[in-house]
Amino acid sequence: MIERRQEITTALRDVIVERYRQINDEHFSATHDDEHTDCSLAVASAYYATFDTHTRVITHESDDAWPWDEKWLKITTHRQNCVKAAALLIAEIERLDRRPEAE
């Protein structure tokens, strides 16, 4: 339990900004995200979170783990990849929360 009011961290702020960028700049609306019933938002999140920017390879077995066209893969720094991963995971959680059975 938090005993005193905590400030929003830079990390949390950056994830929120990235999520809004996905919605406003990339036009990935709730309707768009709801079409990803194949867990591809979560898969893309995991891909970004596990991409090794030093060796430019993914840290898991499959070379074809990225769920979408490669034009959507925008690898940068490890930190920024983690920000994208967190924002994509939020998109997946929001999608799950909108499902009727989530009620």
Z-matrix of the N, CA and C atoms (Angstrom, degrees):
N
C 1 1.445
C 2 1.532 1 109.40
N 3 1.303 2 116.76 1 135.57
C 4 1.461 3 121.98 2 178.91
C 5 1.525 4 108.56 3 -81.82
N 6 1.313 5 116.05 4 124.23
C 7 1.458 6 120.72 5 -176.74
C 8 1.518 7 113.10 6 -84.99
N 9 1.316 8 116.12 7 -26.25
C 10 1.464 9 118.35 8 179.31
C 11 1.520 10 107.93 9 -133.40
N 12 1.301 11 114.87 10 160.64
C 13 1.456 12 119.88 11 -178.54
C 14 1.528 13 109.46 12 -65.24
N 15 1.331 14 115.77 13 127.75
C 16 1.451 15 121.98 14 -179.51
C 17 1.526 16 109.76 15 -99.17
N 18 1.291 17 115.69 16 143.28
C 19 1.456 18 120.86 17 175.07
C 20 1.522 19 109.01 18 -76.24
N 21 1.315 20 116.14 19 151.58
C 22 1.462 21 120.15 20 174.62
C 23 1.519 22 107.55 21 -69.42
N 24 1.311 23 115.98 22 128.76
C 25 1.456 24 120.63 23 -178.87
C 26 1.523 25 110.80 24 -75.08
N 27 1.300 26 115.33 25 163.61
C 28 1.461 27 121.20 26 175.38
C 29 1.519 28 109.95 27 -60.34
N 30 1.310 29 117.28 28 -40.37
C 31 1.464 30 121.16 29 -179.45
C 32 1.524 31 111.08 30 -61.30
N 33 1.323 32 117.22 31 -48.17
C 34 1.458 33 120.70 32 -179.94
C 35 1.527 34 110.85 33 -64.19
N 36 1.300 35 116.74 34 -42.63
C 37 1.463 36 120.30 35 177.33
C 38 1.520 37 110.88 36 -59.16
N 39 1.326 38 117.05 37 -44.79
C 40 1.465 39 120.92 38 -178.99
C 41 1.526 40 112.13 39 -63.70
N 42 1.328 41 117.17 40 -36.93
C 43 1.465 42 120.24 41 177.65
C 44 1.527 43 110.26 42 -66.54
N 45 1.317 44 117.03 43 -43.33
C 46 1.467 45 120.97 44 178.25
C 47 1.528 46 110.46 45 -61.87
N 48 1.320 47 116.92 46 -45.02
C 49 1.470 48 121.12 47 178.64
C 50 1.531 49 110.06 48 -60.72
N 51 1.318 50 117.58 49 -43.09
C 52 1.468 51 121.25 50 179.22
C 53 1.525 52 111.07 51 -63.77
N 54 1.332 53 117.23 52 -41.79
C 55 1.472 54 119.80 53 178.88
C 56 1.523 55 110.08 54 -61.92
N 57 1.326 56 117.57 55 -43.58
C 58 1.469 57 120.29 56 177.92
C 59 1.521 58 111.29 57 -66.19
N 60 1.337 59 117.50 58 -33.64
C 61 1.463 60 120.28 59 176.82
C 62 1.530 61 110.01 60 -64.49
N 63 1.319 62 115.64 61 -42.36
C 64 1.465 63 119.35 62 178.10
C 65 1.533 64 110.74 63 -58.77
N 66 1.309 65 116.38 64 -41.58
C 67 1.465 66 121.41 65 -178.38
C 68 1.527 67 110.82 66 -73.39
N 69 1.322 68 117.16 67 -50.56
C 70 1.463 69 120.88 68 -170.98
C 71 1.523 70 114.28 69 -84.13
N 72 1.321 71 117.90 70 -39.62
C 73 1.467 72 120.55 71 -176.70
C 74 1.523 73 112.29 72 -90.24
N 75 1.326 74 116.56 73 -40.39
C 76 1.463 75 120.86 74 -179.09
C 77 1.527 76 111.50 75 -89.80
N 78 1.330 77 116.70 76 -11.72
C 79 1.471 78 123.19 77 178.80
C 80 1.530 79 111.98 78 63.99
N 81 1.332 80 116.44 79 36.26
C 82 1.452 81 121.25 80 176.44
C 83 1.532 82 107.93 81 -90.15
N 84 1.312 83 114.34 82 83.47
C 85 1.460 84 122.01 83 -176.67
C 86 1.520 85 111.69 84 -75.94
N 87 1.320 86 115.65 85 173.15
C 88 1.460 87 120.35 86 175.64
C 89 1.525 88 110.18 87 -59.21
N 90 1.318 89 117.10 88 -40.32
C 91 1.467 90 120.98 89 178.61
C 92 1.524 91 110.45 90 -60.41
N 93 1.318 92 116.46 91 -43.34
C 94 1.464 93 121.05 92 177.98
C 95 1.526 94 110.46 93 -63.26
N 96 1.328 95 116.40 94 -49.21
C 97 1.462 96 120.46 95 -178.04
C 98 1.526 97 111.66 96 -62.54
N 99 1.322 98 117.31 97 -34.25
C 100 1.462 99 121.09 98 -179.29
C 101 1.522 100 112.56 99 -64.26
N 102 1.303 101 117.53 100 -19.05
C 103 1.466 102 121.59 101 177.80
C 104 1.533 103 111.95 102 -75.48
N 105 1.312 104 117.63 103 -15.23
C 106 1.467 105 121.90 104 -177.52
C 107 1.530 106 110.59 105 -88.26
N 108 1.322 107 115.37 106 64.53
C 109 1.466 108 121.01 107 -179.15
C 110 1.527 109 112.16 108 -79.07
N 111 1.331 110 116.92 109 -1.69
C 112 1.460 111 122.57 110 -178.36
C 113 1.526 112 113.29 111 -92.82
N 114 1.312 113 117.09 112 13.29
C 115 1.472 114 123.52 113 -179.08
C 116 1.528 115 112.49 114 66.72
N 117 1.322 116 118.00 115 17.90
C 118 1.467 117 120.03 116 -177.31
C 119 1.525 118 112.78 117 -66.30
N 120 1.331 119 118.60 118 -26.41
C 121 1.463 120 119.22 119 175.39
C 122 1.526 121 110.10 120 -64.64
N 123 1.316 122 116.47 121 -43.30
C 124 1.467 123 120.85 122 178.23
C 125 1.522 124 111.30 123 -68.32
N 126 1.327 125 116.79 124 -38.42
C 127 1.469 126 120.48 125 178.86
C 128 1.528 127 109.97 126 -64.22
N 129 1.337 128 116.86 127 -44.34
C 130 1.468 129 120.57 128 178.32
C 131 1.530 130 110.29 129 -62.81
N 132 1.316 131 116.44 130 -38.80
C 133 1.466 132 120.80 131 176.90
C 134 1.523 133 110.34 132 -59.55
N 135 1.317 134 116.52 133 -48.41
C 136 1.468 135 120.63 134 179.67
C 137 1.523 136 111.22 135 -62.42
N 138 1.319 137 116.59 136 -38.32
C 139 1.454 138 120.87 137 179.87
C 140 1.528 139 110.12 138 -61.23
N 141 1.340 140 116.88 139 -50.99
C 142 1.467 141 120.00 140 178.97
C 143 1.529 142 111.32 141 -59.77
N 144 1.328 143 116.77 142 -42.64
C 145 1.467 144 120.35 143 -176.33
C 146 1.523 145 112.52 144 -67.11
N 147 1.331 146 117.44 145 -24.89
C 148 1.461 147 120.21 146 -175.45
C 149 1.520 148 113.41 147 -109.53
N 150 1.317 149 117.36 148 9.67
C 151 1.461 150 120.29 149 179.13
C 152 1.524 151 108.66 150 -79.84
N 153 1.304 152 116.40 151 127.58
C 154 1.461 153 121.96 152 180.00
C 155 1.532 154 108.47 153 -90.40
N 156 1.310 155 116.31 154 105.32
C 157 1.468 156 120.46 155 -176.08
C 158 1.522 157 112.66 156 -72.27
N 159 1.305 158 117.59 157 -15.63
C 160 1.466 159 119.51 158 179.57
C 161 1.521 160 111.91 159 -78.47
N 162 1.312 161 116.53 160 -39.34
C 163 1.465 162 119.41 161 -179.65
C 164 1.521 163 112.17 162 -101.55
N 165 1.336 164 116.32 163 -4.87
C 166 1.472 165 122.84 164 -179.78
C 167 1.521 166 112.32 165 60.30
N 168 1.316 167 116.27 166 32.79
C 169 1.460 168 120.95 167 176.28
C 170 1.516 169 109.27 168 -130.90
N 171 1.320 170 115.30 169 156.08
C 172 1.450 171 118.60 170 174.77
C 173 1.519 172 108.62 171 -78.15
N 174 1.308 173 115.73 172 153.71
C 175 1.458 174 120.01 173 -174.99
C 176 1.523 175 111.99 174 -97.40
N 177 1.324 176 117.29 175 18.53
C 178 1.453 177 120.09 176 175.05
C 179 1.516 178 109.29 177 -123.53
N 180 1.308 179 116.42 178 176.07
C 181 1.460 180 122.40 179 -167.79
C 182 1.535 181 114.65 180 -66.20
N 183 1.314 182 117.91 181 -43.66
C 184 1.459 183 120.64 182 -168.80
C 185 1.519 184 112.46 183 -87.35
N 186 1.324 185 115.72 184 132.96
C 187 1.465 186 120.16 185 174.70
C 188 1.521 187 111.94 186 -78.24
N 189 1.317 188 116.54 187 -15.61
C 190 1.462 189 119.69 188 -177.25
C 191 1.533 190 111.78 189 -108.47
N 192 1.311 191 116.80 190 31.98
C 193 1.463 192 121.61 191 -177.29
C 194 1.530 193 113.06 192 -72.89
N 195 1.326 194 118.30 193 -23.04
C 196 1.463 195 120.75 194 179.65
C 197 1.525 196 107.90 195 -66.01
N 198 1.345 197 118.09 196 125.31
C 199 1.468 198 120.45 197 -170.06
C 200 1.534 199 116.03 198 -80.82
N 201 1.319 200 117.88 199 -11.72
C 202 1.463 201 119.70 200 -173.93
C 203 1.522 202 111.03 201 -125.83
N 204 1.310 203 115.20 202 -179.00
C 205 1.462 204 121.16 203 175.66
C 206 1.528 205 109.03 204 -56.90
N 207 1.320 206 116.27 205 142.04
C 208 1.469 207 120.39 206 -176.52
C 209 1.527 208 113.92 207 -62.68
N 210 1.334 209 118.53 208 -17.43
C 211 1.467 210 119.78 209 178.14
C 212 1.530 211 111.47 210 -63.50
N 213 1.341 212 116.63 211 -20.88
C 214 1.460 213 120.72 212 179.40
C 215 1.524 214 112.83 213 -88.83
N 216 1.319 215 117.44 214 -7.90
C 217 1.463 216 121.47 215 179.37
C 218 1.529 217 108.57 216 -86.94
N 219 1.317 218 115.85 217 115.43
C 220 1.460 219 121.35 218 -175.49
C 221 1.531 220 109.01 219 -127.12
N 222 1.319 221 114.86 220 79.42
C 223 1.463 222 121.68 221 -178.31
C 224 1.530 223 109.54 222 -74.05
N 225 1.313 224 115.87 223 133.42
C 226 1.468 225 121.41 224 175.82
C 227 1.529 226 107.79 225 -131.63
N 228 1.314 227 117.29 226 -126.69
C 229 1.462 228 120.57 227 177.72
C 230 1.522 229 109.78 228 -81.65
N 231 1.320 230 116.03 229 162.37
C 232 1.460 231 118.88 230 179.21
C 233 1.528 232 111.01 231 -60.16
N 234 1.321 233 116.83 232 -42.13
C 235 1.472 234 119.67 233 179.39
C 236 1.518 235 111.13 234 -61.52
N 237 1.334 236 117.29 235 -48.34
C 238 1.466 237 120.18 236 -179.32
C 239 1.523 238 110.79 237 -64.74
N 240 1.331 239 117.25 238 -35.84
C 241 1.468 240 119.71 239 175.52
C 242 1.525 241 110.35 240 -61.83
N 243 1.329 242 117.00 241 -39.02
C 244 1.465 243 120.62 242 178.06
C 245 1.525 244 111.46 243 -67.48
N 246 1.317 245 117.46 244 -35.98
C 247 1.470 246 121.66 245 175.36
C 248 1.531 247 109.24 246 -62.24
N 249 1.329 248 116.83 247 -46.78
C 250 1.469 249 120.59 248 178.07
C 251 1.522 250 109.96 249 -61.41
N 252 1.331 251 116.60 250 -41.73
C 253 1.462 252 121.11 251 179.74
C 254 1.528 253 110.64 252 -59.66
N 255 1.324 254 116.79 253 -46.18
C 256 1.465 255 120.61 254 -179.56
C 257 1.527 256 111.21 255 -64.28
N 258 1.318 257 117.22 256 -41.13
C 259 1.468 258 120.79 257 179.30
C 260 1.527 259 110.92 258 -65.39
N 261 1.326 260 117.22 259 -40.19
C 262 1.469 261 120.38 260 177.20
C 263 1.530 262 110.80 261 -66.13
N 264 1.312 263 117.19 262 -36.67
C 265 1.457 264 119.48 263 177.78
C 266 1.529 265 110.91 264 -67.36
N 267 1.315 266 117.09 265 -36.79
C 268 1.466 267 120.36 266 174.11
C 269 1.526 268 109.79 267 -61.79
N 270 1.325 269 117.43 268 -42.33
C 271 1.472 270 120.95 269 177.45
C 272 1.530 271 110.17 270 -58.25
N 273 1.332 272 117.23 271 -41.81
C 274 1.473 273 121.04 272 178.53
C 275 1.524 274 110.84 273 -65.17
N 276 1.317 275 117.55 274 -43.12
C 277 1.469 276 120.83 275 178.89
C 278 1.524 277 110.22 276 -63.90
N 279 1.326 278 117.04 277 -43.16
C 280 1.471 279 120.41 278 177.31
C 281 1.525 280 110.49 279 -60.42
N 282 1.340 281 116.84 280 -41.01
C 283 1.463 282 120.94 281 178.60
C 284 1.525 283 109.94 282 -61.49
N 285 1.318 284 116.49 283 -45.79
C 286 1.463 285 120.39 284 178.99
C 287 1.534 286 111.43 285 -62.25
N 288 1.315 287 116.57 286 -39.72
C 289 1.465 288 120.93 287 -179.17
C 290 1.533 289 112.39 288 -66.68
N 291 1.325 290 117.61 289 -25.34
C 292 1.465 291 121.22 290 179.93
C 293 1.532 292 112.62 291 -81.24
N 294 1.313 293 118.06 292 -15.24
C 295 1.462 294 120.57 293 -178.69
C 296 1.527 295 109.52 294 -66.91
N 297 1.335 296 116.72 295 141.77
C 298 1.465 297 119.35 296 -179.88
C 299 1.526 298 113.84 297 -55.90
N 300 1.333 299 117.73 298 -36.28
C 301 1.462 300 120.03 299 -178.13
C 302 1.535 301 111.83 300 -73.85
N 303 1.343 302 117.47 301 -6.99
C 304 1.466 303 120.47 302 177.55
C 305 1.521 304 111.27 303 -75.27
N 306 1.323 305 116.25 304 -15.54
C 307 1.467 306 120.46 305 -176.48
C 308 1.498 307 113.63 306 -72.73
